[in-house]
């Protein structure tokens, strides 16, 4: 089997644009009529974005295809990845911009491999370790200005079958250079957690997500005050660019540190894990390098008794790829599951969510197929 062509397609998301305003899909075609579906995570989180801003990404996809993909055997996933990774674009130095393109091809190639074999991709990666995947999402709004409301919302989540959620008690405070959080802000966060624990007890796991806003000593202060409420994790307490400082926070708290959504490639993750900076590893499969790279990262984590909880703020195809990795990974703990309206309608058979769990698809490859009637109504390029 040989790869004969690579095509791209930009689809406009539906408001509120969960995962970005546009999704950039990559289709890898073969001479045996099998087409693999991938996704280049665009990072188009700004609602004012115009799809034409992604033309440079589309061009780079096609340049990579011509240089390293077309004419190759689609089963040679490692060779294609390594040849492109060592090219003149990144010279074996990962970047969010190019590694996500490598991930798009990797995802599509694994889709082909599964379809050609008549097996779900996870069966080619060790098989189904998990029959179902525990999932979580952000706590719905309504508690930010009314901490006492948080308990009521937590109760609703439990009644809907959820066992975990995440919130950023400092959301909207600051995005940029890390800053100190005032005691009054920390105490407001404490009231939020107190309301949740008084209402639902320990039935709902609640992670702290701070988007890397804090300085090291502010993060340590936050952790000390919130530690009695047993948060599920403390996510990116400081920016992920300085792993040593994140490790300093980890050494000062019993709350597990989570990080990884902004890291790419196994080498960055190896440093994060080996320096004991995080115990919950939030791989973004669509950005970190794709399915094969994600399984390598999961294995590094497994060797250090760290768990994976993949990041999922992306389009539906990258989400489907994350589910394949989750299903075959022994050290999977939970999957982020942010979904917008289009995520639920773009596949002929939507990804299955039941009582706070994701059911891995049983179909070959990624186990999903685009509903072209839905796609054609929203395609822009």
C-alpha positions as CSV (number, residue, x, y, z in Angstrom):
1,X,0.0,0.0,0.0
2,X,1.2,3.5,-0.8
3,X,0.1,7.0,0.1
4,X,-1.1,8.8,-3.0
5,X,-2.4,12.1,-1.9
6,X,-3.0,14.4,1.1
7,X,-6.0,16.8,1.3
8,X,-7.0,19.3,3.9
9,X,-10.4,20.7,4.9
10,X,-11.3,23.6,7.2
11,X,-14.7,23.3,9.0
12,X,-16.2,26.2,11.0
13,X,-17.2,25.2,14.5
14,X,-20.5,26.1,16.2
15,X,-20.7,28.6,19.0
16,X,-19.5,28.6,21.7
17,X,-16.6,27.3,19.7
18,X,-15.4,24.6,22.1
19,X,-12.0,23.4,20.8
20,X,-11.5,26.5,18.6
21,X,-13.5,28.4,16.0
22,X,-12.2,26.2,13.1
23,X,-11.2,22.6,12.8
24,X,-8.5,21.7,10.3
25,X,-8.8,18.1,9.1
26,X,-6.2,16.1,7.1
27,X,-7.1,13.2,4.8
28,X,-4.4,10.8,3.8
29,X,-5.4,8.8,0.7
30,X,-3.9,5.5,-0.4
31,X,-3.8,3.4,-3.6
32,X,-6.0,0.8,-2.0
33,X,-8.9,3.2,-1.5
34,X,-8.4,3.5,2.3
35,X,-8.4,7.1,3.6
36,X,-7.1,8.0,7.0
37,X,-8.5,10.9,8.9
38,X,-6.4,13.3,11.0
39,X,-6.6,16.7,12.6
40,X,-4.2,19.5,12.9
41,X,-5.0,21.2,16.2
42,X,-5.2,24.9,15.2
43,X,-5.2,26.7,18.5
44,X,-7.9,28.9,17.1
45,X,-9.4,29.8,20.5
46,X,-10.1,33.4,19.6
47,X,-13.7,33.8,18.4
48,X,-12.6,36.6,16.1
49,X,-10.3,34.3,14.1
50,X,-10.7,34.0,10.4
51,X,-9.9,30.7,8.7
52,X,-7.6,32.4,6.3
53,X,-5.2,32.9,9.2
54,X,-4.5,29.2,9.0
55,X,-3.3,29.2,5.4
56,X,0.3,29.0,6.5
57,X,-0.5,25.9,8.5
58,X,-2.3,24.4,5.5
59,X,0.7,25.2,3.3
60,X,3.1,23.5,5.7
61,X,0.9,20.4,5.8
62,X,1.1,20.1,2.1
63,X,4.9,20.8,2.0
64,X,5.4,18.1,4.6
65,X,3.2,15.7,2.7
66,X,5.2,16.2,-0.5
67,X,8.5,15.8,1.2
68,X,7.9,13.0,3.6
69,X,4.4,11.4,3.2
70,X,3.2,10.9,-0.3
71,X,4.7,7.7,-1.9
72,X,5.3,6.1,1.5
73,X,3.9,3.0,3.0
74,X,1.3,4.2,5.5
75,X,2.3,1.5,8.0
76,X,5.8,3.1,8.3
77,X,4.5,5.6,10.9
78,X,7.8,5.9,12.9
79,X,9.9,6.5,9.7
80,X,7.6,9.2,8.4
81,X,7.5,10.9,11.8
82,X,11.3,10.8,12.3
83,X,12.1,11.9,8.8
84,X,9.8,15.0,9.1
85,X,10.9,15.7,12.7
86,X,14.5,15.8,11.7
87,X,13.8,18.0,8.7
88,X,15.0,21.6,8.1
89,X,11.8,22.9,9.6
90,X,12.4,22.0,13.3
91,X,15.8,20.2,13.2
92,X,14.7,17.8,15.9
93,X,13.5,20.6,18.2
94,X,9.8,20.3,18.8
95,X,7.4,23.2,18.5
96,X,3.6,23.5,19.0
97,X,3.3,24.7,15.4
98,X,5.0,21.8,13.6
99,X,4.6,19.0,16.0
100,X,0.8,19.3,15.7
101,X,1.2,18.8,12.0
102,X,3.2,15.7,12.6
103,X,0.5,14.6,15.0
104,X,-2.2,15.1,12.3
105,X,-0.3,12.8,9.9
106,X,0.3,10.3,12.7
107,X,-3.4,10.2,13.6
108,X,-4.4,9.7,10.0
109,X,-1.8,6.9,9.5
110,X,-3.0,5.0,12.5
111,X,-6.6,5.4,11.2
112,X,-5.4,3.7,7.9
113,X,-3.5,1.0,9.8
114,X,-6.6,0.1,11.8
115,X,-8.9,0.2,8.8
116,X,-6.5,-2.0,6.7
117,X,-6.3,-4.5,9.6
118,X,-10.0,-4.4,10.4
119,X,-9.2,-3.4,14.0
120,X,-9.6,-0.4,16.3
121,X,-6.3,1.4,16.6
122,X,-6.0,0.5,20.3
123,X,-5.9,-3.2,19.3
124,X,-2.7,-2.4,17.4
125,X,-1.2,-0.7,20.4
126,X,-1.6,-3.5,23.0
127,X,-5.3,-3.9,23.0
128,X,-8.2,-2.7,25.2
129,X,-7.0,-2.3,28.7
130,X,-10.1,-0.2,29.8
131,X,-13.7,-1.2,28.9
132,X,-14.8,2.4,29.7
133,X,-13.0,5.7,30.3
134,X,-13.7,7.9,33.2
135,X,-14.3,11.5,32.0
136,X,-14.5,15.0,33.4
137,X,-15.2,18.5,32.2
138,X,-15.1,22.0,33.6
139,X,-17.6,22.9,36.2
140,X,-20.5,24.9,34.6
141,X,-20.5,28.6,35.2
142,X,-22.6,30.3,37.9
143,X,-20.3,30.0,40.9
144,X,-17.5,32.5,40.1
145,X,-19.2,35.5,41.8
146,X,-21.2,33.3,44.3
147,X,-18.9,30.7,45.9
148,X,-21.8,29.2,47.8
149,X,-23.4,28.3,44.5
150,X,-20.6,25.9,43.7
151,X,-22.0,23.2,46.0
152,X,-25.3,23.3,44.2
153,X,-23.7,23.0,40.8
154,X,-21.5,20.1,42.2
155,X,-24.6,18.3,43.3
156,X,-26.1,18.7,39.8
157,X,-22.9,17.2,38.3
158,X,-23.2,14.2,40.6
159,X,-26.9,13.7,39.7
160,X,-25.9,13.7,36.0
161,X,-23.5,10.8,36.6
162,X,-20.2,12.7,36.8
163,X,-17.6,11.7,39.3
164,X,-15.1,14.5,38.6
165,X,-14.8,18.0,37.3
166,X,-12.3,20.9,37.2
167,X,-12.5,24.6,37.9
168,X,-10.2,27.6,37.7
169,X,-11.0,29.7,40.8
170,X,-8.8,32.4,39.4
171,X,-10.2,32.4,35.9
172,X,-10.2,35.8,34.2
173,X,-7.8,37.1,36.8
174,X,-4.7,37.1,34.6
175,X,-3.2,35.5,31.5
176,X,0.4,36.4,30.8
177,X,3.3,36.9,33.1
178,X,2.7,34.9,36.3
179,X,1.6,37.0,39.2
180,X,0.9,36.8,42.9
181,X,-2.6,35.9,44.1
182,X,-3.9,38.0,47.0
183,X,-5.0,36.3,50.2
184,X,-8.6,37.5,49.6
185,X,-8.6,35.7,46.2
186,X,-7.2,32.5,47.7
187,X,-9.8,32.7,50.5
188,X,-12.6,33.1,47.9
189,X,-11.3,29.9,46.2
190,X,-11.4,28.2,49.6
191,X,-15.0,29.2,50.0
192,X,-15.7,27.6,46.7
193,X,-14.1,24.3,47.8
194,X,-15.8,24.5,51.2
195,X,-19.2,24.8,49.6
196,X,-18.5,21.8,47.3
197,X,-17.3,19.6,50.2
198,X,-20.2,20.6,52.5
199,X,-22.7,19.8,49.8
200,X,-21.4,16.6,48.1
201,X,-18.7,15.4,50.6
202,X,-16.0,13.4,48.9
203,X,-18.3,12.0,46.2
204,X,-17.0,14.4,43.5
205,X,-13.3,14.8,42.6
206,X,-12.5,18.5,41.9
207,X,-9.3,19.5,40.1
208,X,-7.8,23.0,40.3
209,X,-6.9,24.4,36.9
210,X,-5.0,27.7,37.0
211,X,-3.7,28.0,33.5
212,X,-0.2,28.6,34.8
213,X,-1.1,32.0,36.2
214,X,0.8,31.9,39.5
215,X,4.3,32.6,40.8
216,X,6.0,29.8,42.7
217,X,5.4,31.1,46.2
218,X,1.8,32.1,45.4
219,X,1.2,28.5,44.1
220,X,2.6,27.1,47.3
221,X,0.4,29.4,49.3
222,X,-2.7,28.4,47.3
223,X,-1.9,24.7,47.8
224,X,-1.5,25.0,51.5
225,X,-4.8,26.7,52.0
226,X,-6.7,24.4,49.6
227,X,-5.0,21.1,50.6
228,X,-7.5,20.3,53.4
229,X,-10.2,20.0,50.7
230,X,-8.4,17.2,48.9
231,X,-8.4,18.6,45.3
232,X,-8.0,15.9,42.6
233,X,-5.0,17.8,41.3
234,X,-3.3,21.2,41.0
235,X,-3.0,21.9,37.3
236,X,-0.1,24.0,35.9
237,X,0.4,25.9,39.2
238,X,3.1,27.8,37.5
239,X,3.8,28.2,33.8
240,X,5.0,25.0,32.2
241,X,8.1,26.7,30.7
242,X,10.0,26.3,34.0
243,X,9.9,22.7,35.1
244,X,12.2,23.2,38.1
245,X,9.8,25.8,39.6
246,X,6.9,23.4,39.0
247,X,8.9,20.7,40.8
248,X,9.4,23.2,43.7
249,X,5.6,23.5,44.1
250,X,5.2,19.7,43.9
251,X,7.7,19.3,46.7
252,X,5.7,21.6,49.0
253,X,2.2,20.0,48.7
254,X,0.5,16.6,48.9
255,X,-1.9,17.7,46.1
256,X,-0.8,15.9,42.9
257,X,0.5,18.3,40.3
258,X,-0.9,18.0,36.8
259,X,0.7,19.4,33.6
260,X,1.4,18.6,30.0
261,X,-1.2,20.2,27.8
262,X,1.4,22.8,26.5
263,X,4.3,20.3,26.2
264,X,5.3,18.5,23.0
265,X,7.3,15.4,22.3
266,X,8.6,12.7,24.7
267,X,11.7,14.7,25.6
268,X,9.8,17.5,27.2
269,X,7.6,15.1,29.1
270,X,10.5,13.0,30.2
271,X,12.0,16.1,31.9
272,X,8.7,16.9,33.5
273,X,8.3,13.4,34.9
274,X,11.9,12.7,35.9
275,X,12.2,16.0,37.8
276,X,9.1,15.0,39.8
277,X,7.3,18.1,38.7
278,X,4.0,16.4,37.9
279,X,2.3,13.1,38.7
280,X,-0.8,13.6,36.5
281,X,0.4,13.9,32.8
282,X,-2.0,15.8,30.6
283,X,-0.9,14.8,27.1
284,X,-2.6,16.6,24.3
285,X,-2.5,13.9,21.6
286,X,-3.2,16.4,18.8
287,X,-0.3,18.6,19.8
288,X,2.3,16.4,21.5
289,X,3.0,14.4,18.4
290,X,0.1,12.1,17.8
291,X,-0.9,8.6,18.9
292,X,2.5,6.9,18.7
293,X,4.3,9.7,20.5
294,X,1.6,9.8,23.2
295,X,2.0,6.1,23.9
296,X,5.7,6.6,24.4
297,X,5.0,9.5,26.8
298,X,2.5,7.3,28.6
299,X,5.1,4.6,28.9
300,X,7.6,7.0,30.4
301,X,5.0,8.1,32.9
302,X,4.1,4.5,33.7
303,X,7.8,3.8,34.5
304,X,7.6,6.5,37.2
305,X,4.1,5.5,38.5
306,X,2.6,8.6,37.0
307,X,-0.9,8.6,35.5
308,X,-2.1,10.1,32.3
309,X,-5.2,12.4,32.0
310,X,-5.1,13.6,28.5
311,X,-6.0,17.2,27.6
312,X,-9.0,17.5,25.2
313,X,-9.7,21.1,24.0
314,X,-9.6,20.3,20.3
315,X,-11.7,19.2,17.4
316,X,-13.5,15.8,17.3
317,X,-10.9,13.9,15.4
318,X,-8.1,14.7,17.8
319,X,-10.5,13.8,20.6
320,X,-11.1,10.4,19.0
321,X,-7.3,9.9,18.8
322,X,-7.0,10.6,22.5
323,X,-9.6,8.0,23.3
324,X,-7.5,5.4,21.4
325,X,-4.5,6.2,23.5
326,X,-6.6,6.1,26.7
327,X,-8.1,2.7,26.0
328,X,-4.7,0.9,25.6
329,X,-2.8,2.7,28.4
330,X,-2.7,0.9,31.8
331,X,-1.9,4.1,33.6
332,X,-4.8,6.1,32.2
333,X,-6.8,7.7,35.0
334,X,-9.3,10.1,33.5
335,X,-10.0,12.0,30.2
336,X,-11.0,15.6,29.8
337,X,-14.2,15.7,27.7
338,X,-15.0,19.2,26.5
339,X,-17.5,18.9,23.7
340,X,-19.5,21.5,21.8
341,X,-22.5,21.1,19.6
342,X,-20.6,20.2,16.5
343,X,-18.6,17.5,18.3
344,X,-21.9,15.7,18.9
345,X,-23.1,15.8,15.3
346,X,-20.1,15.7,13.0
347,X,-19.6,11.9,13.1
348,X,-22.1,9.4,11.7
349,X,-22.0,7.7,15.1
350,X,-21.1,10.2,17.9
351,X,-18.5,9.3,20.5
352,X,-20.4,7.6,23.3
353,X,-20.7,9.1,26.7
354,X,-22.6,7.2,29.5
355,X,-22.9,8.3,33.1
356,X,-19.6,10.1,33.3
357,X,-17.7,7.6,31.1
358,X,-16.6,7.4,27.5
359,X,-17.2,4.1,25.7
360,X,-14.3,3.4,23.3
361,X,-15.6,2.9,19.8
362,X,-15.3,-0.6,18.4
363,X,-14.9,0.3,14.7
364,X,-11.7,0.0,12.8
365,X,-9.0,2.7,13.0
366,X,-10.2,5.7,15.0
367,X,-13.7,4.2,14.9
368,X,-15.3,7.4,13.6
369,X,-16.5,8.6,10.3
370,X,-17.4,12.1,9.3
371,X,-21.0,12.9,8.4
372,X,-20.3,14.7,5.2
373,X,-23.8,16.3,5.1
374,X,-22.9,18.0,8.4
375,X,-19.4,18.8,7.2
376,X,-20.5,20.3,3.8
377,X,-22.8,22.7,5.6
378,X,-19.9,24.2,7.6
379,X,-16.9,23.7,5.3
380,X,-15.0,26.9,4.4
381,X,-12.0,25.6,2.5
